């Protein structure tokens, strides 16, 4: 073997030149000599070595030679180490002090790294291709399936309804309303209400039987008014300009029924909110389950939205008598399986549970054998929603199309059978509303059409949950009404800020309205140290002091007008059953 020849030759050489090797230990001389000896041996035995050492698993001769050279170097290193140990030389191995062996190591490691990097790069490319290209395309393919499109539409409608309910309905065991407005108008009848901030605040805590009411006029963030409080079965009044609280005595009538009704209403609003959300979410699940057993047809189509034609895909759910019967039966089964949903459904329809069960039976029994209906959802680019319409017996009674802020909305609530069937009908029996929107530079122009007659035009600049901003023009036979509406809604504080403008001929009204539905301040707070028994002299003293303060700020007359106006308003709305008058200032 060639390795043995290396060993024998090297051993003989080292024995003859041992002294020289010690001196050359830290030089390249030994390395060079080794190379010369190896070359001499290789020249003599090269043919034999090739035959004996070719590795059949390697792909080419270049790789074989490379590994062969590495084997020589490794064998050489072993022989040197052995010889040095025999000579009891404890100095470091010469190979650690030269660049020969580390160079080969670096070469081998870098090549391995190259292979690893190439593998990683290929893997990364494949992963990126799969994650960023193939996966979205596959998802888009799945989402573009008609059932997925219908399910997505149902989910969007459901989540929007739930979001709206969560924003609008206040969950609280107390009732609170603070309304403040400022009016500016040149209408004579509104003269005394112009240019002042008027308001009223009402808080009711039925659990504590506390009623707190304040009718006020605001000036520089201070509310001037008379506070009326029912608490601990007593009636109290307090002027905003005084610390004293007048105790008018015991409440004569029994208000238990009143507070119980308020408590019931508050409880129903909270429970109703939860039940309504449950009703929406469970019906969403039911509708999606019913869709799973239906066939939905996809066809290419063209849709006209505000005179603009676009190519779309129409996803159509056709419902005939047989399918309608099956769906009605299955819907009934699913509702009856859920006792809570059954109870809520009956309550929403103002029926007993048995009456609602009978109603579900009638839905099944009363399906017309000639019934033909369809629901069409229109999409582009796979799953981008652009419209929906509903047809019954060939008559389209609802549609909504929207593309690039151009939209059309149509709803026919006509109950006349001839009109519903597309036949002749009396105009007064029609009840058809249409909205046609067209995108302009910085707003959307909306025509409001009722029974085929344009009644108003809107310029909508913003229409979102937090902000609604539009100008309007109402069309009358002999004149036009112009104005604007700006609404800001704070969902966290449950507050509205509304600006409203109105102009007809030379008359105008501008109003800023603030509404708070969720006040955090306590209701009916009384400082017992400031409570005094009501007497006529004490009342006159407080009343005169209040009137004097109103004179100082120039608010006496507008406050009297607002107080009387509010009293008339409350009476007209029948907000209270009692006609008892509470002492207030005559000013």
Backbone torsions as a table, in degrees:
resi	resn	phi	psi	omega
1	UNK	NA	146.8	-177.6
2	UNK	-65.6	-33.4	179.5
3	UNK	-63.1	-37.4	-179.5
4	UNK	-69.0	-38.0	177.3
5	UNK	-61.9	-42.8	175.1
6	UNK	-54.2	-46.8	-174.9
7	UNK	-64.3	-44.5	-177.7
8	UNK	-65.8	-46.3	-178.8
9	UNK	-64.4	-43.9	-179.8
10	UNK	-63.9	-38.9	-178.9
11	UNK	-65.3	-44.1	178.8
12	UNK	-63.6	-41.4	-179.2
13	UNK	-64.2	-41.7	-177.7
14	UNK	-69.8	-34.3	177.7
15	UNK	-65.8	-38.8	-179.1
16	UNK	-75.2	-27.0	-175.3
17	UNK	-124.8	36.8	-176.7
18	UNK	-61.5	-40.4	-179.1
19	UNK	-67.0	-40.0	-178.5
20	UNK	-67.1	-36.3	-178.9
21	UNK	-65.1	-36.9	179.7
22	UNK	-61.9	-39.8	-178.9
23	UNK	-72.8	-27.4	-175.7
24	UNK	-96.8	14.3	-171.7
25	UNK	-58.1	-34.1	-175.7
26	UNK	-102.9	25.3	179.6
27	UNK	-123.5	179.6	-178.4
28	UNK	-92.8	1.7	-175.5
29	UNK	-59.0	-46.9	-178.0
30	UNK	-63.5	-37.8	179.3
31	UNK	-62.6	-44.6	-179.3
32	UNK	-64.1	-43.2	-179.6
33	UNK	-62.3	-43.7	178.2
34	UNK	-56.9	-42.6	-178.9
35	UNK	-63.9	-41.0	179.6
36	UNK	-63.7	-43.3	179.0
37	UNK	-64.1	-41.7	179.7
38	UNK	-62.6	-41.4	-178.6
39	UNK	-64.7	-39.7	179.8
40	UNK	-62.0	-45.1	179.9
41	UNK	-65.6	-41.7	-178.8
42	UNK	-62.7	-38.6	-178.8
43	UNK	-64.4	-35.9	-177.8
44	UNK	-75.1	-36.7	-170.0
45	UNK	-116.9	20.9	-170.2
46	UNK	-62.9	-40.0	-178.1
47	UNK	-66.8	-43.1	179.7
48	UNK	-63.2	-39.9	-177.2
49	UNK	-66.1	-38.9	-179.3
50	UNK	-63.2	-43.2	-178.7
51	UNK	-64.8	-37.1	-173.7
52	UNK	-84.7	-21.5	-170.3
53	UNK	-116.3	2.2	178.4
54	UNK	-65.4	129.9	178.3
55	UNK	-93.9	116.6	-176.4
56	UNK	-64.6	-18.7	-177.0
57	UNK	-84.5	-12.9	-179.3
58	UNK	-83.3	152.7	-172.4
59	UNK	-85.6	-27.0	-177.8
60	UNK	-147.8	165.3	-175.4
61	UNK	-70.3	-27.1	-177.8
62	UNK	-64.2	-42.6	179.1
63	UNK	-65.9	-38.4	-179.5
64	UNK	-61.9	-45.0	-179.2
65	UNK	-65.3	-36.8	-179.6
66	UNK	-63.5	-46.4	179.5
67	UNK	-66.6	-33.2	179.7
68	UNK	-64.7	-44.2	178.9
69	UNK	-62.1	-41.3	180.0
70	UNK	-63.1	-38.3	178.1
71	UNK	-63.2	-39.7	178.9
72	UNK	-61.1	-47.1	-177.8
73	UNK	-62.5	-42.9	-179.9
74	UNK	-64.7	-42.2	178.1
75	UNK	-62.9	-41.9	178.5
76	UNK	-59.2	-42.7	-179.4
77	UNK	-63.8	-41.2	178.9
78	UNK	-62.7	-42.1	-179.4
79	UNK	-64.5	-42.2	178.9
80	UNK	-62.3	-47.2	-179.8
81	UNK	-59.8	-40.8	-179.3
82	UNK	-63.9	-44.8	-178.8
83	UNK	-65.0	-40.9	-178.7
84	UNK	-66.9	-33.7	177.4
85	UNK	-67.1	-38.4	178.2
86	UNK	-63.4	-36.5	179.8
87	UNK	-81.2	2.7	-179.6
88	UNK	57.5	32.3	177.1
89	UNK	-88.1	113.1	-175.3
90	UNK	-95.6	7.5	178.9
91	UNK	-71.3	165.5	-178.5
92	UNK	-61.9	151.5	176.8
93	UNK	-61.0	133.3	-176.5
94	UNK	-61.5	-24.1	-176.5
95	UNK	-70.5	-22.0	178.0
96	UNK	-77.5	-13.3	-178.1
97	UNK	-105.3	5.2	178.8
98	UNK	-119.6	168.5	-179.6
99	UNK	-93.4	3.0	-172.7
100	UNK	-68.9	-59.4	-176.2
101	UNK	-70.6	-46.7	177.4
102	UNK	-56.2	-35.7	178.8
103	UNK	-59.8	-43.6	179.1
104	UNK	-65.8	-38.3	178.0
105	UNK	-63.6	-44.6	179.9
106	UNK	-61.3	-40.0	-179.2
107	UNK	-62.7	-45.2	-178.1
108	UNK	-67.2	-43.5	180.0
109	UNK	-65.4	-43.1	-178.7
110	UNK	-62.3	-35.5	179.4
111	UNK	-68.2	-40.5	176.0
112	UNK	-61.7	-42.8	178.5
113	UNK	-61.3	-39.1	178.6
114	UNK	-59.3	-43.5	179.5
115	UNK	-63.8	-44.3	-180.0
116	UNK	-62.6	-44.5	-179.0
117	UNK	-61.9	-41.5	178.9
118	UNK	-61.5	-44.1	178.6
119	UNK	-61.0	-44.5	-179.6
120	UNK	-64.1	-41.3	179.6
121	UNK	-63.6	-44.2	178.3
122	UNK	-62.1	-42.4	178.4
123	UNK	-62.5	-42.7	179.9
124	UNK	-62.9	-40.8	178.9
125	UNK	-63.7	-44.4	179.2
126	UNK	-64.1	-40.9	179.2
127	UNK	-64.3	-45.7	179.1
128	UNK	-61.3	-43.0	178.5
129	UNK	-59.8	-41.5	-178.8
130	UNK	-71.2	-43.4	-173.8
131	UNK	-77.6	-42.8	-173.2
132	UNK	-94.7	-15.0	-177.7
133	UNK	-119.8	-62.1	-174.0
134	UNK	-65.8	-46.9	-178.5
135	UNK	-60.8	-49.6	176.4
136	UNK	-59.9	-38.8	178.5
137	UNK	-64.5	-38.6	179.4
138	UNK	-67.8	-43.2	177.6
139	UNK	-61.9	-41.2	179.0
140	UNK	-62.2	-38.7	178.2
141	UNK	-63.4	-44.4	179.7
142	UNK	-63.9	-43.9	-177.3
143	UNK	-69.4	-23.1	-179.2
144	UNK	-81.9	-7.1	175.3
145	UNK	-64.5	143.1	-174.5
146	UNK	-59.2	-39.6	179.1
147	UNK	-64.0	-40.2	178.3
148	UNK	-64.4	-37.6	179.2
149	UNK	-65.3	-44.3	177.9
150	UNK	-64.1	-42.7	180.0
151	UNK	-63.5	-41.7	179.3
152	UNK	-63.5	-40.9	178.4
153	UNK	-61.6	-43.0	178.3
154	UNK	-62.9	-42.8	-179.5
155	UNK	-63.0	-41.8	-179.5
156	UNK	-63.3	-45.6	179.3
157	UNK	-63.2	-44.5	-178.5
158	UNK	-62.5	-49.7	-178.6
159	UNK	-64.6	-34.0	177.9
160	UNK	-66.1	-42.1	178.5
161	UNK	-64.7	-44.1	-179.7
162	UNK	-63.9	-41.8	178.6
163	UNK	-62.0	-42.5	179.3
164	UNK	-62.4	-44.3	-180.0
165	UNK	-63.6	-43.1	179.7
166	UNK	-63.1	-33.7	-178.7
167	UNK	-76.1	-39.8	-169.9
168	UNK	-87.6	-41.9	-174.9
169	UNK	-81.8	124.4	-178.3
170	UNK	-93.4	126.7	177.1
171	UNK	-94.7	109.7	-179.9
172	UNK	-160.4	153.4	177.3
173	UNK	-93.0	6.1	176.4
174	UNK	-126.0	152.0	176.6
175	UNK	-100.5	134.0	-178.5
176	UNK	-144.8	136.8	174.5
177	UNK	-150.0	124.5	174.5
178	UNK	-123.8	116.2	-178.8
179	UNK	-122.4	126.2	-179.9
180	UNK	-135.0	135.6	-179.7
181	UNK	-142.7	155.2	173.5
182	UNK	-126.5	129.7	-173.7
183	UNK	-116.6	138.5	173.1
184	UNK	-133.7	120.8	-174.8
185	UNK	-156.0	154.3	174.1
186	UNK	-104.7	11.8	177.2
187	UNK	-78.1	129.4	-171.6
188	UNK	-59.3	-42.6	-177.0
189	UNK	-66.1	-16.6	-179.3
190	UNK	-107.0	13.8	-174.0
191	UNK	-58.6	-45.5	-175.2
192	UNK	-74.6	-10.5	178.8
193	UNK	-101.6	8.9	-173.3
194	UNK	-92.0	138.9	171.5
195	UNK	70.3	23.6	175.3
196	UNK	-132.8	152.5	176.7
197	UNK	-90.6	112.3	179.5
198	UNK	-109.8	152.2	178.8
199	UNK	-164.3	165.9	169.7
200	UNK	-143.8	146.5	-177.6
201	UNK	-130.1	129.6	-179.3
202	UNK	-130.3	129.6	175.0
203	UNK	-132.5	135.5	-178.7
204	UNK	-134.5	125.4	174.5
205	UNK	-116.3	95.3	-174.2
206	UNK	-66.6	-28.6	-179.2
207	UNK	-66.7	-32.5	178.8
208	UNK	-102.1	-0.2	-178.4
209	UNK	54.5	53.8	-179.6
210	UNK	-118.2	130.8	175.8
211	UNK	-124.6	128.3	-175.2
212	UNK	-132.2	120.5	-177.7
213	UNK	-133.3	136.4	177.2
214	UNK	-135.3	123.0	172.0
215	UNK	-103.8	120.3	-169.7
216	UNK	-139.8	164.4	170.4
217	UNK	-127.3	133.4	-171.1
218	UNK	-101.5	138.4	176.0
219	UNK	-144.3	118.5	-179.4
220	UNK	51.7	48.2	176.8
221	UNK	67.2	10.3	174.8
222	UNK	-109.6	133.3	-177.7
223	UNK	-97.9	113.4	175.8
224	UNK	-92.9	122.4	179.9
225	UNK	-177.1	-179.0	-179.7
226	UNK	-110.7	121.7	-178.6
227	UNK	-95.8	124.8	179.2
228	UNK	-112.0	127.2	-174.6
229	UNK	-132.9	134.4	168.8
230	UNK	-111.7	121.3	-177.8
231	UNK	-157.6	140.6	178.8
232	UNK	54.5	36.7	179.0
233	UNK	63.4	21.4	176.5
234	UNK	-123.1	158.7	177.0
235	UNK	-110.3	132.5	179.9
236	UNK	-128.7	147.7	171.9
237	UNK	-131.3	146.0	-178.3
238	UNK	-145.4	128.8	173.8
239	UNK	-83.4	143.5	-176.7
240	UNK	-67.0	-18.4	-177.6
241	UNK	-92.5	7.1	-176.7
242	UNK	-138.6	154.6	175.3
243	UNK	-87.3	-17.2	-176.6
244	UNK	-74.2	142.1	179.3
245	UNK	-117.2	121.5	-176.5
246	UNK	-90.2	122.7	176.8
247	UNK	-91.3	112.1	-178.2
248	UNK	-85.2	-4.5	177.7
249	UNK	108.5	-171.3	-175.9
250	UNK	-70.3	149.3	173.9
251	UNK	-77.2	125.2	-175.1
252	UNK	-76.4	-43.5	-176.7
253	UNK	-83.0	158.9	178.1
254	UNK	-86.2	114.7	-177.6
255	UNK	-98.3	7.9	-177.9
256	UNK	-58.2	-43.2	-178.5
257	UNK	-63.4	-38.9	179.9
258	UNK	-62.5	-48.8	-179.1
259	UNK	-67.2	-34.8	177.1
260	UNK	-63.8	-38.1	177.9
261	UNK	-66.2	-42.2	177.8
262	UNK	-62.9	-45.1	179.1
263	UNK	-60.3	-40.4	179.6
264	UNK	-65.3	-41.9	178.9
265	UNK	-64.1	-43.0	178.6
266	UNK	-64.5	-41.9	179.0
267	UNK	-64.7	-41.1	180.0
268	UNK	-66.5	-34.3	-179.9
269	UNK	-67.5	-40.2	178.8
270	UNK	-70.8	-50.9	178.9
271	UNK	-63.2	-40.3	178.8
272	UNK	-61.8	-37.0	177.8
273	UNK	-63.2	-48.5	-179.8
274	UNK	-64.6	-41.9	-179.5
275	UNK	-67.5	-37.6	179.9
276	UNK	-65.7	-42.1	177.2
277	UNK	-63.6	-42.0	177.7
278	UNK	-61.9	-42.9	180.0
279	UNK	-60.4	-44.6	-179.1
280	UNK	-65.7	-47.5	-175.7
281	UNK	-67.3	-40.0	180.0
282	UNK	-70.6	-38.6	176.7
283	UNK	-66.6	-32.7	175.1
284	UNK	-59.8	-45.5	178.2
285	UNK	-62.3	-41.4	-179.0
286	UNK	-64.5	-46.7	-178.5
287	UNK	-60.8	-40.1	179.8
288	UNK	-67.8	-35.1	176.4
289	UNK	-68.1	-40.1	178.2
290	UNK	-64.5	-34.5	-179.9
291	UNK	-66.5	-27.6	-177.2
292	UNK	-62.5	-23.7	-176.4
293	UNK	-102.9	12.8	-178.6
294	UNK	-111.3	159.7	175.5
295	UNK	-99.2	131.6	178.5
296	UNK	-120.3	128.2	-174.3
297	UNK	-99.2	136.5	177.0
298	UNK	-110.9	130.0	178.6
299	UNK	-143.8	146.8	173.2
300	UNK	-72.4	141.8	-176.6
301	UNK	-151.1	177.0	176.0
302	UNK	-130.2	133.9	-175.9
303	UNK	-120.2	136.9	177.4
304	UNK	-103.8	118.0	178.4
305	UNK	-119.2	108.4	-178.8
306	UNK	53.1	50.5	177.2
307	UNK	67.9	12.4	176.3
308	UNK	-111.2	122.9	-177.1
309	UNK	-92.1	133.7	176.1
310	UNK	-134.8	146.3	177.4
311	UNK	-82.7	129.7	-174.9
312	UNK	-134.7	172.9	169.6
313	UNK	-111.5	125.8	179.6
314	UNK	-96.4	121.3	177.3
315	UNK	-104.2	110.8	-168.8
316	UNK	-115.6	126.6	170.2
317	UNK	-103.0	107.3	178.8
318	UNK	-90.5	132.5	-178.2
319	UNK	-123.5	114.4	174.6
320	UNK	-105.6	-173.0	-176.0
321	UNK	-58.8	-45.9	-176.7
322	UNK	-62.1	-47.9	179.8
323	UNK	-66.7	-41.3	178.8
324	UNK	-60.6	-39.4	178.7
325	UNK	-65.5	-45.2	179.7
326	UNK	-63.7	-42.8	180.0
327	UNK	-65.4	-42.0	179.3
328	UNK	-63.2	-42.3	179.1
329	UNK	-64.9	-43.9	-179.3
330	UNK	-67.9	-38.7	177.2
331	UNK	-60.5	-44.2	178.7
332	UNK	-59.7	-44.6	-180.0
333	UNK	-61.0	-44.6	-177.3
334	UNK	-67.0	-38.1	178.3
335	UNK	-67.8	-42.4	-178.5
336	UNK	-68.1	-22.1	177.9
337	UNK	-74.7	-18.5	-176.7
338	UNK	-113.5	101.5	-176.7
339	UNK	-61.4	-37.6	-179.6
340	UNK	-66.7	-45.6	179.1
341	UNK	-63.5	-38.8	178.2
342	UNK	-62.1	-44.9	-179.3
343	UNK	-64.8	-43.8	179.8
344	UNK	-65.4	-43.8	-179.5
345	UNK	-60.8	-42.2	178.2
346	UNK	-64.1	-41.0	-179.5
347	UNK	-65.1	-44.3	-179.5
348	UNK	-63.4	-29.8	179.4
349	UNK	-93.8	9.5	179.0
350	UNK	54.1	47.8	179.3
351	UNK	-130.4	159.9	168.5
352	UNK	-76.7	168.2	-179.6
353	UNK	-62.1	-40.4	179.2
354	UNK	-66.4	-39.9	177.9
355	UNK	-62.6	-37.2	179.8
356	UNK	-71.5	-35.7	174.9
357	UNK	-61.3	-42.8	177.4
358	UNK	-63.2	-36.1	178.5
359	UNK	-64.3	-41.3	177.2
360	UNK	-63.5	-37.7	176.7
361	UNK	-62.6	-39.8	-178.3
362	UNK	-67.6	-32.6	177.1
363	UNK	-60.3	-38.9	179.8
364	UNK	-72.1	-42.7	-173.5
365	UNK	-75.3	-28.1	-171.9
366	UNK	-95.7	9.7	178.1
367	UNK	-68.9	127.8	-179.0
368	UNK	-70.2	132.4	-179.5
369	UNK	-65.2	-21.0	178.3
370	UNK	-96.2	10.5	-174.3
371	UNK	-64.5	134.2	173.5
372	UNK	-137.7	122.3	179.4
373	UNK	-140.7	164.1	178.3
374	UNK	-155.4	147.8	173.3
375	UNK	-120.0	123.0	-177.7
376	UNK	-115.0	126.8	173.7
377	UNK	-116.0	128.2	-175.0
378	UNK	-106.3	134.1	-178.7
379	UNK	-135.5	159.8	170.9
380	UNK	-134.3	162.1	178.2
381	UNK	52.6	41.4	177.1
382	UNK	93.0	-71.4	-174.5
383	UNK	-138.5	16.5	178.8
384	UNK	-78.5	117.5	-176.0
385	UNK	-71.7	132.6	175.8
386	UNK	-130.1	-6.4	179.5
387	UNK	174.7	162.9	176.8
388	UNK	-150.3	143.9	171.9
389	UNK	-145.9	159.2	-178.2
390	UNK	-128.2	132.0	179.0
391	UNK	-122.7	141.3	174.7
392	UNK	-133.0	123.1	-179.4
393	UNK	51.4	40.7	177.1
394	UNK	80.1	4.6	-177.7
395	UNK	-114.8	121.5	-179.4
396	UNK	-88.5	111.4	-176.9
397	UNK	-107.3	-1.8	177.1
398	UNK	-154.5	136.4	168.7
399	UNK	-156.7	153.6	176.3
400	UNK	-145.6	118.9	179.2
401	UNK	-123.5	137.6	-177.0
402	UNK	-149.9	120.9	177.4
403	UNK	-148.3	121.8	179.8
404	UNK	53.4	44.7	177.1
405	UNK	66.3	9.6	168.1
406	UNK	-99.7	126.3	-174.3
407	UNK	-144.0	161.9	173.0
408	UNK	-137.8	135.0	176.4
409	UNK	-128.3	135.0	-177.4
410	UNK	-141.3	130.9	177.7
411	UNK	-142.4	124.2	-179.1
412	UNK	-110.4	108.4	179.2
413	UNK	-102.8	19.8	-179.9
414	UNK	-64.9	137.8	178.6
415	UNK	-104.5	-9.5	178.6
416	UNK	-68.0	123.7	-174.8
417	UNK	-61.4	-40.9	180.0
418	UNK	-62.2	-41.0	178.8
419	UNK	-66.1	-41.6	-178.8
420	UNK	-63.5	-32.5	-179.7
421	UNK	-88.3	6.5	176.8
422	UNK	84.1	7.7	-179.4
423	UNK	-88.3	-170.3	178.6
424	UNK	-69.0	143.1	177.1
425	UNK	-153.5	156.8	179.1
426	UNK	-72.7	137.1	-175.0
427	UNK	-58.4	-34.1	-178.9
428	UNK	-67.9	-19.0	-179.7
429	UNK	-86.6	-8.6	179.1
430	UNK	-79.4	148.8	176.6
431	UNK	-146.8	74.2	-172.1
432	UNK	-119.2	126.3	179.0
433	UNK	-117.2	133.0	177.5
434	UNK	-131.3	141.0	172.7
435	UNK	-125.9	128.7	179.8
436	UNK	-124.4	116.5	-176.8
437	UNK	-112.4	139.2	179.4
438	UNK	-132.6	129.8	-178.8
439	UNK	-70.1	126.7	173.4
440	UNK	-110.4	-164.0	-175.4
441	UNK	-61.0	-57.7	-177.1
442	UNK	-128.7	20.5	176.7
443	UNK	-158.5	172.3	176.1
444	UNK	-114.8	123.5	178.4
445	UNK	-84.6	125.7	-176.4
446	UNK	-123.0	121.2	173.2
447	UNK	-92.4	126.8	177.6
448	UNK	-100.5	118.5	-174.1
449	UNK	-121.5	128.4	177.9
450	UNK	-124.3	123.1	-177.1
451	UNK	50.2	48.1	174.7
452	UNK	67.8	16.7	178.6
453	UNK	-125.5	126.7	179.3
454	UNK	-70.8	123.0	-177.9
455	UNK	-112.1	-17.4	-178.8
456	UNK	-161.3	159.0	175.0
457	UNK	-131.0	132.0	179.9
458	UNK	-115.8	144.8	170.6
459	UNK	-115.5	97.8	-172.7
460	UNK	-91.0	115.4	178.4
461	UNK	-93.9	-29.0	179.9
462	UNK	-153.6	138.8	178.1
463	UNK	-149.3	88.2	-178.8
464	UNK	-137.5	178.6	-178.4
465	UNK	-65.3	-36.4	-176.6
466	UNK	-87.2	-24.2	-173.8
467	UNK	-149.7	132.6	172.9
468	UNK	-126.5	125.5	-175.9
469	UNK	-140.0	115.7	177.1
470	UNK	-154.7	152.6	171.3
471	UNK	-102.5	154.1	-176.9
472	UNK	-138.2	156.1	173.3
473	UNK	-138.8	117.4	179.1
474	UNK	-97.8	127.6	-173.8
475	UNK	-96.6	121.3	174.7
476	UNK	-116.8	171.8	-175.9
477	UNK	-62.9	-44.3	-173.9
478	UNK	-113.2	-0.5	-179.2
479	UNK	-161.1	175.3	178.0
480	UNK	-130.0	147.3	176.5
481	UNK	-111.5	126.8	-179.8
482	UNK	-118.3	153.5	177.4
483	UNK	179.9	-171.7	179.4
484	UNK	-147.0	155.5	178.5
485	UNK	-135.0	129.3	176.6
486	UNK	-133.1	119.8	-176.1
487	UNK	-124.4	123.2	171.5
488	UNK	-109.4	132.9	179.3
489	UNK	-124.9	127.0	176.6
490	UNK	-103.8	104.3	-175.1
491	UNK	-68.6	-24.6	-179.5
492	UNK	-75.7	-45.2	-179.1
493	UNK	-90.8	-6.0	-178.0
494	UNK	57.1	48.4	-179.2
495	UNK	-123.5	149.3	177.0
496	UNK	-121.9	138.3	167.8
497	UNK	-119.7	119.5	-172.8
498	UNK	-125.2	127.0	171.5
499	UNK	-109.4	128.3	-176.6
500	UNK	-131.2	131.2	177.8
501	UNK	-124.9	143.5	-176.9
502	UNK	-143.1	133.5	177.9
503	UNK	-145.4	126.8	176.6
504	UNK	-136.9	120.8	-175.5
505	UNK	54.5	-119.1	-180.0
506	UNK	-100.4	3.0	-179.5
507	UNK	-97.0	145.5	179.8
508	UNK	-147.4	156.3	173.7
509	UNK	-139.3	129.8	171.5
510	UNK	-125.2	129.0	-175.6
511	UNK	-138.6	138.3	171.3
512	UNK	-112.4	126.8	-174.2
513	UNK	-123.5	133.6	176.1
514	UNK	-120.7	130.1	-179.8
515	UNK	-129.8	126.6	177.1
516	UNK	-119.9	122.5	-177.4
517	UNK	-106.5	4.3	-172.3
518	UNK	-147.5	60.2	-179.4
519	UNK	-67.8	138.5	-178.3
520	UNK	-94.3	-14.7	-177.7
521	UNK	-70.9	146.8	179.9
522	UNK	-61.6	152.8	-178.9
523	UNK	-100.7	133.3	173.4
524	UNK	67.5	40.2	179.5
525	UNK	-78.7	128.1	-179.7
526	UNK	-127.2	135.8	172.8
527	UNK	-92.2	108.4	-174.7
528	UNK	-59.8	-27.6	-179.4
529	UNK	-68.8	-19.6	-176.3
530	UNK	-101.8	1.8	-178.5
531	UNK	-79.8	129.7	175.5
532	UNK	-129.6	151.4	178.6
533	UNK	-70.8	140.9	-179.9
534	UNK	-70.5	130.0	168.0
535	UNK	-136.0	161.2	-178.3
536	UNK	-63.4	-38.1	-178.1
537	UNK	-69.3	-40.7	178.5
538	UNK	-64.7	-41.9	180.0
539	UNK	-61.6	-46.3	179.9
540	UNK	-62.2	-37.8	180.0
541	UNK	-63.5	-45.7	179.5
542	UNK	-66.9	-42.4	-178.2
543	UNK	-63.6	-43.1	-179.9
544	UNK	-66.2	-39.8	178.8
545	UNK	-64.0	-38.3	178.5
546	UNK	-66.3	-45.9	179.0
547	UNK	-62.1	-39.0	179.5
548	UNK	-63.3	-40.9	179.4
549	UNK	-66.4	-38.7	177.0
550	UNK	-63.5	-36.6	177.0
551	UNK	-63.6	-39.4	-177.7
552	UNK	-63.2	-35.6	-178.1
553	UNK	-99.1	2.0	177.3
554	UNK	72.5	34.0	-176.1
555	UNK	-119.5	8.0	-176.0
556	UNK	-60.7	-55.2	-174.6
557	UNK	-65.7	-47.5	178.5
558	UNK	-62.3	-32.0	178.3
559	UNK	-67.6	-42.4	178.7
560	UNK	-60.7	-44.5	179.3
561	UNK	-61.1	-44.9	-178.5
562	UNK	-65.9	-41.0	-179.9
563	UNK	-62.5	-43.4	179.3
564	UNK	-70.1	-39.8	179.5
565	UNK	-63.8	-42.4	179.4
566	UNK	-65.1	-39.2	177.6
567	UNK	-61.0	-42.3	178.2
568	UNK	-65.0	-41.9	-179.5
569	UNK	-61.6	-44.9	179.1
570	UNK	-62.7	-41.9	179.5
571	UNK	-62.9	-42.4	-179.5
572	UNK	-66.0	-35.8	-178.9
573	UNK	-84.5	-5.8	-179.3
574	UNK	54.4	46.0	-178.7
575	UNK	-70.4	-26.2	-179.5
576	UNK	-128.3	148.2	178.9
577	UNK	-86.3	-23.8	-176.3
578	UNK	-86.0	147.2	176.7
579	UNK	-107.2	12.1	-179.2
580	UNK	-63.6	134.2	179.5
581	UNK	-95.8	135.9	178.2
582	UNK	-100.0	135.1	179.9
583	UNK	-57.9	123.9	173.8
584	UNK	-131.8	168.8	-176.3
585	UNK	-68.7	141.3	171.4
586	UNK	-88.8	-17.9	178.4
587	UNK	46.4	NA	NA
